[in-house]
Every structure is written in structure tokens, then in C-alpha cells.
């Protein structure tokens, strides 16, 4: 848990440093992510065919993971998508005008450096 918390806490400042140094942040194309998903699952199945201990863990993990995906699709995904787009430059005030310009500007400025690069 502690390692995960450190990872989550250190990534945003690290991204700001990378962007400040000229790195361009881009999302992986959907086709690449789909191919990676297929290949990872093929590798897991190949490994499970050769390793009974892995098979036991993999067969137990898959249904649990799929159930978690269903939960997070409903519980977190919609809010996360709203939050990520709401904090993009120029979007915050359009979605939350009741917060007023100073609060919105502070929020936008806090995230703008990660959204400028396309």
C-alpha cells in the first residue's frame, strides 16, 4: 500500500518535469492498447497451460478482475472522465461557472501544463 501511495504521489510532479523538459505526452492509440490486451492475455493463457500454479491464480483472478471492471465502470469511470476533461484549460468554467473565475483559474492553472502538449 505504501509503495502504491508513493507511486501515485510522485507521478504528477514527475510528469510536470518531463513536460517542462520538452516531452510530449500522448495517449496510446486504441488499436495498440487492444493489441497489447490480446497479447498479454495470450501470454497468460500460454503460461497457465505450462504452469498449474499460475493456472490456479489466473483462473481465480480473471472473474474477480472482471467484476471489478464492472464496478469501476459505474462507480469511478464517469466521474474520472468528467474530472479529467473539466480541468482541461478553458473547460473548467464552462462546466462549473458557479465556482467563480478565481477558483476556476487556480484549478486550470494547476493542470494546464499537462494539457498544453498535444
DSSP file (Angstrom, degrees, kcal/mol; ACC not computed):
  #  RESIDUE AA STRUCTURE BP1 BP2  ACC     N-H-->O    O-->H-N    N-H-->O    O-->H-N    TCO  KAPPA ALPHA  PHI   PSI    X-CA   Y-CA   Z-CA
    1    1 A X     >        0   0    0      0, 0.0     4,-2.4     0, 0.0     5,-0.2   0.000 360.0 360.0 360.0 -44.4    0.0    0.0    0.0
    2    2 A X  H  >  +     0   0    0      1,-0.2     4,-2.4     2,-0.2     5,-0.2   0.898 360.0  51.2 -62.0 -40.7    2.8    2.4    0.9
    3    3 A X  H  > S+     0   0    0      1,-0.2     4,-2.4     2,-0.2    -1,-0.2   0.913 110.0  49.6 -63.1 -42.7    4.6    1.7   -2.4
    4    4 A X  H  > S+     0   0    0      2,-0.2     4,-2.6     1,-0.2    -2,-0.2   0.902 110.2  50.5 -63.3 -41.4    1.4    2.4   -4.3
    5    5 A X  H  X S+     0   0    0     -4,-2.4     4,-2.4     2,-0.2    -2,-0.2   0.909 111.0  48.4 -63.9 -42.4    0.8    5.7   -2.4
    6    6 A X  H  X S+     0   0    0     -4,-2.4     4,-2.2     2,-0.2    -2,-0.2   0.920 111.3  51.1 -63.4 -42.1    4.4    6.8   -3.2
    7    7 A X  H  X S+     0   0    0     -4,-2.4     4,-1.5     1,-0.2    -2,-0.2   0.939 112.8  44.9 -58.7 -49.7    3.9    5.9   -6.8
    8    8 A X  H  X S+     0   0    0     -4,-2.6     4,-0.7     1,-0.2    -1,-0.2   0.867 115.0  48.3 -64.8 -37.1    0.7    7.9   -7.1
    9    9 A X  H  X S+     0   0    0     -4,-2.4     4,-0.5    -5,-0.2    -1,-0.2   0.830 114.2  44.7 -74.0 -32.2    2.1   10.9   -5.2
   10   10 A X  H  X S+     0   0    0     -4,-2.2     4,-1.7    -5,-0.2    -1,-0.2   0.694  96.9  73.2 -88.5 -19.6    5.3   11.1   -7.2
   11   11 A X  H  X S+     0   0    0     -4,-1.5     4,-2.7    -5,-0.2     5,-0.2   0.928  91.4  52.6 -66.7 -46.5    3.9   10.7  -10.7
   12   12 A X  H  X S+     0   0    0     -4,-0.7     4,-2.2     1,-0.2    -1,-0.2   0.931 112.7  44.4 -58.6 -45.9    2.3   14.1  -11.2
   13   13 A X  H  X S+     0   0    0     -4,-0.5     4,-2.0     1,-0.2    -1,-0.2   0.890 113.1  52.7 -64.2 -35.0    5.4   16.1  -10.3
   14   14 A X  H  X S+     0   0    0     -4,-1.7     4,-2.2     2,-0.2    -2,-0.2   0.908 108.3  50.2 -65.3 -40.6    7.5   13.8  -12.5
   15   15 A X  H  X S+     0   0    0     -4,-2.7     4,-2.8     1,-0.2     5,-0.2   0.908 107.5  53.8 -62.8 -41.5    5.2   14.4  -15.4
   16   16 A X  H  X S+     0   0    0     -4,-2.2     4,-2.6    -5,-0.2    -1,-0.2   0.908 109.1  49.2 -59.7 -41.0    5.5   18.2  -14.9
   17   17 A X  H  X S+     0   0    0     -4,-2.0     4,-1.6     2,-0.2    -1,-0.2   0.916 111.1  49.2 -64.2 -42.8    9.3   17.9  -15.1
   18   18 A X  H  <>S+     0   0    0     -4,-2.2     5,-2.6     2,-0.2    -2,-0.2   0.934 113.5  45.7 -62.0 -45.9    9.1   15.8  -18.2
   19   19 A X  H ><5S+     0   0    0     -4,-2.8     3,-1.8     1,-0.2    -2,-0.2   0.908 110.2  53.9 -64.8 -41.6    6.8   18.3  -19.9
   20   20 A X  H 3<5S+     0   0    0     -4,-2.6    -1,-0.2     1,-0.3    -2,-0.2   0.821 106.4  54.5 -61.3 -29.8    8.9   21.2  -18.8
   21   21 A X  T 3<5S-     0   0    0     -4,-1.6    -1,-0.3    -5,-0.2    -2,-0.2   0.423 130.7 -94.1 -84.5   1.7   11.8   19.4  -20.4
   22   22 A X  T < 5S+     0   0    0     -3,-1.8    -3,-0.2     1,-0.3    -2,-0.1   0.429  72.1 150.6 105.5  -0.7   10.0   19.2  -23.7
   23   23 A X      < -     0   0    0     -5,-2.6     2,-0.6    -6,-0.2    -1,-0.3  -0.371  38.7-139.1 -64.7 143.4    8.4   15.8  -23.5
   24   24 A X        -     0   0    0     94,-0.1     2,-0.5    -2,-0.0    -1,-0.1  -0.927  11.3-145.2-105.8 123.0    5.2   15.4  -25.4
   25   25 A X        +     0   0    0     -2,-0.6     2,-0.4    89,-0.1   -10,-0.0  -0.758  26.6 168.1 -90.8 127.7    2.5   13.4  -23.7
   26   26 A X        -     0   0    0     -2,-0.5     2,-0.2     3,-0.0    92,-0.1  -0.994  32.8-119.8-138.8 144.4    0.3   11.3  -25.9
   27   27 A X        -     0   0    0     -2,-0.4     2,-0.2     1,-0.1     3,-0.1  -0.530  38.3-103.3 -77.5 149.2   -2.2    8.6  -25.3
   28   28 A X        -     0   0    0     -2,-0.2    -1,-0.1     1,-0.1     5,-0.0  -0.506  44.8-102.6 -66.4 139.9   -1.6    5.2  -26.8
   29   29 A X    >>  -     0   0    0     -2,-0.2     4,-2.1     1,-0.1     3,-0.6  -0.358  28.2-118.1 -61.2 146.5   -3.8    4.6  -29.9
   30   30 A X  H 3> S+     0   0    0      1,-0.2     4,-2.7     2,-0.2     5,-0.2   0.861 114.2  57.3 -55.6 -38.5   -6.7    2.3  -29.1
   31   31 A X  H 3> S+     0   0    0      1,-0.2     4,-2.2     2,-0.2    -1,-0.2   0.881 106.7  48.9 -62.3 -38.3   -5.5   -0.2  -31.6
   32   32 A X  H <> S+     0   0    0     -3,-0.6     4,-2.5     2,-0.2    -1,-0.2   0.923 111.9  48.3 -67.0 -44.5   -2.2   -0.5  -29.8
   33   33 A X  H  X S+     0   0    0     -4,-2.1     4,-2.4     2,-0.2    -2,-0.2   0.895 111.6  50.3 -63.4 -39.5   -3.9   -0.9  -26.4
   34   34 A X  H  X S+     0   0    0     -4,-2.7     4,-2.5     2,-0.2    -1,-0.2   0.911 111.2  48.4 -65.0 -41.6   -6.2   -3.6  -27.9
   35   35 A X  H  X S+     0   0    0     -4,-2.2     4,-2.6     2,-0.2     5,-0.2   0.905 111.4  50.1 -64.7 -40.9   -3.3   -5.5  -29.4
   36   36 A X  H  X S+     0   0    0     -4,-2.5     4,-2.7     2,-0.2     5,-0.2   0.908 110.2  50.9 -63.1 -41.7   -1.4   -5.3  -26.0
   37   37 A X  H  X S+     0   0    0     -4,-2.4     4,-2.3     2,-0.2     5,-0.2   0.943 112.3  46.3 -59.6 -49.3   -4.5   -6.6  -24.2
   38   38 A X  H  X S+     0   0    0     -4,-2.5     4,-2.3     1,-0.2    -2,-0.2   0.930 114.8  46.4 -60.6 -46.4   -4.8   -9.5  -26.6
   39   39 A X  H  X S+     0   0    0     -4,-2.6     4,-2.5     2,-0.2    -1,-0.2   0.891 111.0  51.6 -66.3 -40.1   -1.1  -10.4  -26.4
   40   40 A X  H  X S+     0   0    0     -4,-2.7     4,-2.5    -5,-0.2    -1,-0.2   0.927 112.5  46.1 -62.0 -44.1   -1.0  -10.2  -22.6
   41   41 A X  H  X S+     0   0    0     -4,-2.3     4,-2.3     2,-0.2    -2,-0.2   0.873 110.9  52.2 -68.8 -35.3   -4.0  -12.5  -22.3
   42   42 A X  H  X S+     0   0    0     -4,-2.3     4,-2.5    -5,-0.2    -1,-0.2   0.920 110.8  48.4 -63.4 -42.5   -2.5  -14.9  -24.9
   43   43 A X  H  X S+     0   0    0     -4,-2.5     4,-2.7     2,-0.2    -2,-0.2   0.909 110.2  51.4 -63.5 -42.3    0.7  -14.9  -22.8
   44   44 A X  H  X S+     0   0    0     -4,-2.5     4,-2.5     1,-0.2    -1,-0.2   0.915 111.5  47.4 -61.2 -42.0   -1.2  -15.5  -19.6
   45   45 A X  H  X S+     0   0    0     -4,-2.3     4,-1.9     2,-0.2    -2,-0.2   0.902 112.0  49.6 -67.3 -40.4   -3.0  -18.5  -21.2
   46   46 A X  H  X S+     0   0    0     -4,-2.5     4,-1.0     2,-0.2    -2,-0.2   0.925 113.1  46.9 -62.1 -44.2    0.2  -19.9  -22.6
   47   47 A X  H >X S+     0   0    0     -4,-2.7     4,-1.7     1,-0.2     3,-0.6   0.909 110.5  52.5 -64.0 -42.3    1.8  -19.6  -19.1
   48   48 A X  H 3< S+     0   0    0     -4,-2.5     7,-0.3     1,-0.2    -1,-0.2   0.840 103.8  57.7 -63.6 -33.3   -1.2  -21.2  -17.5
   49   49 A X  H 3< S+     0   0    0     -4,-1.9    -1,-0.2     1,-0.2    -2,-0.2   0.796 116.3  35.1 -67.0 -27.6   -1.0  -24.1  -19.9
   50   50 A X  H << S+     0   0    0     -4,-1.0     2,-0.5    -3,-0.6    -2,-0.2   0.638 117.9  51.9 -98.4 -18.3    2.5  -24.9  -18.7
   51   51 A X     X  -     0   0    0     -4,-1.7     4,-2.6     1,-0.1    -1,-0.2  -0.911  57.4-166.8-131.3 104.7    2.2  -23.9  -15.0
   52   52 A X  H  > S+     0   0    0     -2,-0.5     4,-2.3     1,-0.2     5,-0.1   0.840  92.4  53.7 -60.1 -34.1   -0.5  -25.3  -12.8
   53   53 A X  H  > S+     0   0    0      2,-0.2     4,-2.0     1,-0.2    -1,-0.2   0.918 111.0  45.6 -67.1 -41.7    0.1  -22.8  -10.0
   54   54 A X  H  > S+     0   0    0      2,-0.2     4,-3.5     1,-0.2     5,-0.3   0.914 110.3  55.1 -64.9 -41.8   -0.2  -19.9  -12.5
   55   55 A X  H  X S+     0   0    0     -4,-2.6     4,-2.9    -7,-0.3     5,-0.2   0.924 107.9  49.2 -56.4 -45.4   -3.4  -21.5  -13.9
   56   56 A X  H  X S+     0   0    0     -4,-2.3     4,-1.3     1,-0.2    -1,-0.2   0.928 116.0  42.2 -61.9 -45.3   -4.9  -21.6  -10.4
   57   57 A X  H  X S+     0   0    0     -4,-2.0     4,-2.6     2,-0.2    -2,-0.2   0.927 116.5  47.8 -67.2 -45.2   -4.1  -18.0   -9.8
   58   58 A X  H  X S+     0   0    0     -4,-3.5     4,-2.5     1,-0.2    -2,-0.2   0.911 111.3  49.9 -63.5 -44.4   -5.1  -16.8  -13.3
   59   59 A X  H  X S+     0   0    0     -4,-2.9     4,-0.6    -5,-0.3    -1,-0.2   0.800 115.7  44.1 -67.1 -27.5   -8.4  -18.7  -13.2
   60   60 A X  H  X S+     0   0    0     -4,-1.3     4,-1.0    -5,-0.2    -2,-0.2   0.858 114.4  49.1 -80.0 -38.1   -9.2  -17.2   -9.8
   61   61 A X  H  X S+     0   0    0     -4,-2.6     4,-3.2     1,-0.2     5,-0.3   0.903  99.3  64.8 -70.9 -43.0   -8.1  -13.7  -10.8
   62   62 A X  H  X S+     0   0    0     -4,-2.5     4,-2.6     1,-0.2     5,-0.2   0.898 104.4  42.3 -54.3 -51.8  -10.0  -13.3  -14.1
   63   63 A X  H  X S+     0   0    0     -4,-0.6     4,-2.0     1,-0.2    -1,-0.2   0.901 116.2  50.2 -64.8 -36.4  -13.6  -13.4  -12.7
   64   64 A X  H  X S+     0   0    0     -4,-1.0     4,-2.2     2,-0.2    -2,-0.2   0.945 112.2  47.5 -62.8 -47.0  -12.6  -11.2   -9.8
   65   65 A X  H  X S+     0   0    0     -4,-3.2     4,-2.6     1,-0.2    -2,-0.2   0.912 110.3  51.9 -60.3 -44.4  -11.0   -8.7  -12.1
   66   66 A X  H  X S+     0   0    0     -4,-2.6     4,-1.8    -5,-0.3    -1,-0.2   0.875 109.3  50.1 -63.0 -36.8  -14.0   -8.7  -14.5
   67   67 A X  H  X S+     0   0    0     -4,-2.0     4,-2.0    -5,-0.2    -1,-0.2   0.900 109.9  50.9 -66.2 -39.9  -16.3   -8.0  -11.6
   68   68 A X  H  X S+     0   0    0     -4,-2.2     4,-3.0     1,-0.2     5,-0.3   0.902 106.5  55.0 -63.3 -40.8  -14.0   -5.1  -10.5
   69   69 A X  H  X S+     0   0    0     -4,-2.6     4,-2.2     1,-0.2    -1,-0.2   0.918 106.9  50.9 -58.3 -43.3  -14.2   -3.7  -14.0
   70   70 A X  H  X S+     0   0    0     -4,-1.8     4,-1.2     2,-0.2    -1,-0.2   0.924 112.5  46.6 -60.3 -44.4  -18.0   -3.7  -13.9
   71   71 A X  H >X S+     0   0    0     -4,-2.0     4,-3.7     1,-0.2     3,-0.6   0.956 114.3  45.0 -62.9 -51.9  -17.9   -1.8  -10.6
   72   72 A X  H 3X>S+     0   0    0     -4,-3.0     5,-2.9     1,-0.3     4,-1.4   0.800 105.4  62.0 -68.5 -27.2  -15.3    0.8  -11.6
   73   73 A X  I 3<>S+     0   0    0     -4,-2.2     5,-0.5    -5,-0.3    -1,-0.3   0.892 118.9  28.5 -61.0 -38.3  -17.1    1.3  -14.9
   74   74 A X  I <<5S+     0   0    0     -4,-1.2    -2,-0.2    -3,-0.6     4,-0.2   0.883 127.9  40.8 -87.3 -44.8  -20.1    2.5  -12.9
   75   75 A X  I  <5S+     0   0    0     -4,-3.7    -3,-0.2    -5,-0.2     4,-0.2   0.910 132.2   5.4 -77.7 -44.9  -18.5    3.9   -9.8
   76   76 A X  I  X5S+     0   0    0     -4,-1.4     4,-3.1    -5,-0.3     5,-0.2   0.762 108.9  74.3-114.9 -32.7  -15.4    5.8  -11.0
   77   77 A X  I  ><S+     0   0    0     -5,-2.9     4,-2.6     1,-0.2     5,-0.2   0.892  98.5  47.4 -59.2 -46.1  -15.2    5.9  -14.7
   78   78 A X  H  ><S+     0   0    0     -5,-0.5     4,-2.0    -6,-0.2    -1,-0.2   0.933 116.8  43.6 -62.8 -45.3  -17.9    8.5  -15.3
   79   79 A X  H  > S+     0   0    0      2,-0.2     4,-3.2    -4,-0.2     5,-0.2   0.928 112.9  52.1 -66.1 -43.9  -16.6   10.8  -12.6
   80   80 A X  H  X S+     0   0    0     -4,-3.1     4,-2.8     1,-0.2     5,-0.2   0.928 109.9  49.0 -58.2 -45.7  -12.9   10.4  -13.7
   81   81 A X  H  X S+     0   0    0     -4,-2.6     4,-1.9    -5,-0.2     5,-0.2   0.908 113.2  47.4 -61.7 -41.3  -13.8   11.2  -17.3
   82   82 A X  H  X S+     0   0    0     -4,-2.0     4,-3.1    -5,-0.2    -2,-0.2   0.951 113.4  48.0 -62.2 -48.8  -15.6   14.3  -16.1
   83   83 A X  H  X S+     0   0    0     -4,-3.2     4,-1.5     1,-0.2    -2,-0.2   0.897 111.0  50.3 -61.8 -41.8  -12.8   15.4  -13.8
   84   84 A X  H  < S+     0   0    0     -4,-2.8    -1,-0.2    -5,-0.2    -2,-0.2   0.895 118.4  37.8 -65.8 -39.7  -10.1   14.9  -16.5
   85   85 A X  H >< S+     0   0    0     -4,-1.9     3,-1.1    -5,-0.2    -2,-0.2   0.838 111.5  59.3 -80.3 -31.7  -12.0   17.0  -19.0
   86   86 A X  H 3< S+     0   0    0     -4,-3.1    -2,-0.2     1,-0.3     9,-0.2   0.820 105.4  49.4 -66.0 -29.7  -13.3   19.5  -16.6
   87   87 A X  T 3< S+     0   0    0     -4,-1.5    -1,-0.3    -5,-0.2    24,-0.2   0.424  84.6 111.8 -92.5   2.1   -9.8   20.5  -15.5
   88   88 A X  S X> S-     0   0    0     -3,-1.1     3,-2.3     1,-0.1     4,-0.9  -0.477  87.6 -82.2 -70.1 146.8   -8.5   20.9  -19.1
   89   89 A X  T 34 S+     0   0    0      1,-0.3    -1,-0.1     2,-0.2    -2,-0.1  -0.215 115.3  10.4 -52.8 134.1   -7.7   24.6  -20.0
   90   90 A X  T 34 S+     0   0    0     -3,-0.1     4,-0.3     1,-0.1    -1,-0.3   0.292 114.2  80.9  82.7 -10.4  -10.8   26.5  -20.9
   91   91 A X  T <> S+     0   0    0     -3,-2.3     4,-1.8     2,-0.1     5,-0.2   0.753  71.5  71.9 -98.2 -28.1  -13.2   23.7  -19.8
   92   92 A X  H  X S+     0   0    0     -4,-0.9     4,-2.5     1,-0.2     3,-0.3   0.924 100.5  43.4 -60.8 -49.3  -13.5   24.3  -16.1
   93   93 A X  H  4 S+     0   0    0      1,-0.2    -1,-0.2     2,-0.2     4,-0.1   0.854 109.7  57.7 -66.8 -33.6  -15.5   27.4  -16.1
   94   94 A X  H  4 S+     0   0    0     -4,-0.3     3,-0.3     1,-0.2    -1,-0.2   0.875 116.8  34.4 -64.2 -35.2  -17.8   26.1  -18.8
   95   95 A X  H  < S+     0   0    0     -4,-1.8    -2,-0.2    -3,-0.3    -1,-0.2   0.782 132.5  27.4 -88.5 -29.1  -18.7   23.1  -16.6
   96   96 A X    ><  +     0   0    0     -4,-2.5     3,-1.7    -5,-0.2     4,-0.3  -0.441  63.2 152.1-133.3  60.3  -18.6   24.8  -13.2
   97   97 A X  G >   +     0   0    0     -3,-0.3     3,-1.4     1,-0.3    -1,-0.1   0.765  67.6  72.0 -64.4 -23.9  -19.4   28.5  -13.6
   98   98 A X  G 3  S+     0   0    0      1,-0.3    -1,-0.3    -3,-0.1    -5,-0.1   0.636  84.8  68.6 -67.5 -12.6  -20.8   28.7  -10.1
   99   99 A X  G <  S-     0   0    0     -3,-1.7     4,-0.5     1,-0.1    -1,-0.3   0.707 103.7-128.5 -79.2 -18.8  -17.3   28.4   -8.7
  100  100 A X    <>  -     0   0    0     -3,-1.4     4,-2.0    -4,-0.3     5,-0.2   0.087  24.1 -77.6  87.1 157.4  -16.3   31.9  -10.0
  101  101 A X  H  > S+     0   0    0      1,-0.2     4,-2.8     2,-0.2     5,-0.2   0.843 122.4  53.4 -65.4 -37.0  -13.3   32.9  -12.1
  102  102 A X  H  > S+     0   0    0      2,-0.2     4,-2.0     1,-0.2    -1,-0.2   0.930 112.7  42.7 -69.4 -42.1  -10.6   33.0   -9.4
  103  103 A X  H  > S+     0   0    0     -4,-0.5     4,-2.1     2,-0.2    -1,-0.2   0.911 116.5  48.5 -67.9 -40.4  -11.2   29.4   -8.2
  104  104 A X  H  X S+     0   0    0     -4,-2.0     4,-3.1     1,-0.2     5,-0.2   0.921 110.4  51.2 -65.4 -42.5  -11.6   28.1  -11.7
  105  105 A X  H  X S+     0   0    0     -4,-2.8     4,-2.8     1,-0.2     5,-0.2   0.895 108.9  51.4 -61.8 -39.4   -8.4   29.9  -12.8
  106  106 A X  H  X S+     0   0    0     -4,-2.0     4,-1.6    -5,-0.2    -1,-0.2   0.921 112.6  45.8 -63.0 -42.6   -6.5   28.4  -10.0
  107  107 A X  H  X S+     0   0    0     -4,-2.1     4,-0.8     2,-0.2    -2,-0.2   0.942 114.2  47.5 -66.5 -46.3   -7.7   24.9  -10.8
  108  108 A X  H >X S+     0   0    0     -4,-3.1     4,-1.8     1,-0.2     3,-1.4   0.936 110.3  52.1 -61.0 -45.7   -7.0   25.3  -14.5
  109  109 A X  H 3X S+     0   0    0     -4,-2.8     4,-0.5     1,-0.3    -1,-0.2   0.837 103.1  59.7 -61.9 -31.7   -3.5   26.7  -13.9
  110  110 A X  H 3< S+     0   0    0     -4,-1.6    -1,-0.3    -5,-0.2    -2,-0.2   0.743 119.9  26.4 -67.1 -21.9   -2.7   23.8  -11.7
  111  111 A X  H XX S+     0   0    0     -3,-1.4     3,-1.4    -4,-0.8     4,-0.7   0.509  93.7  94.8-116.6  -8.7   -3.3   21.4  -14.6
  112  112 A X  H >X S+     0   0    0     -4,-1.8     4,-1.5     1,-0.3     3,-1.2   0.845  76.5  62.9 -60.4 -37.7   -2.7   23.4  -17.7
  113  113 A X  H 3< S+     0   0    0     -4,-0.5     4,-0.4     1,-0.3    -1,-0.3   0.787 105.3  47.5 -62.5 -25.1    1.0   22.3  -18.2
  114  114 A X  H <4 S+     0   0    0     -3,-1.4    -1,-0.3     1,-0.2    -2,-0.2   0.650 114.5  46.3 -86.6 -15.3   -0.1   18.7  -18.7
  115  115 A X  H << S+     0   0    0     -3,-1.2    -2,-0.2    -4,-0.7    -1,-0.2   0.588  93.8  74.5-102.9 -12.5   -2.9   19.7  -21.2
  116  116 A X  S  < S+     0   0    0     -4,-1.5     2,-0.3     2,-0.0    -2,-0.1   0.878  80.8  78.4 -70.0 -36.8   -1.0   22.1  -23.4
  117  117 A X              0   0    0     -4,-0.4   -93,-0.0     1,-0.1   -98,-0.0  -0.561 360.0 360.0 -77.9 131.4    1.0   19.4  -25.2
  118  118 A X              0   0    0     -2,-0.3    -1,-0.1   -92,-0.1   -94,-0.1   0.370 360.0 360.0-118.3 360.0   -0.8   17.5  -27.9
